[in-house]
């Protein structure tokens, strides 16, 4: 479970509920295949995510420092352990995410 926390200018911090870490582009990288990892929050633009609707009930996530790249599940894998990285927008299912309200703490 991840939570979205509004930061500023329509950007959000994505928090891992289990690890108390923020989702970030590793090393503030901005190229294709830059890993998306968990790290301690420092407020960098590589940790701030723009959330934009695709128009079909799903959302795309792009890091503020690299708005042309999206949060992308590698190779459209559906198995445990699939990697997540930045990639150019192509609109595949591996770049579409549901955001739901939850009462989890």
Phi, psi and omega in degrees: 000133176239150176241149176257131179234118181299134180251295179186161175044045179066023176252151182232151168266132177255117184255135172278124181291327185277332186249356183053043180233163177259146176282134183212159170280121185305132176061019184059026178294157182225005181269166174305142179077007172297122181297144170259123187226178174259141178208168176292138181293128174230000176082008179292156179296341176284354177249359179256130187243131172275135181244120184227136181286139173282336182103001180239018181094357177248168184229153172250148183239124178230139179288142183303324183284347181217069187297345178276356181250151180238154171296120194220127174282124185303127172063017180057034178290148178240015184256157175305142177090001178298139179280160177233136181211180173269144177206158176302148178293128174225352175083009179292165179300334181283003175239013182241131185228145175266141175240122182232146175288141181219152178258015179293148176248000000 
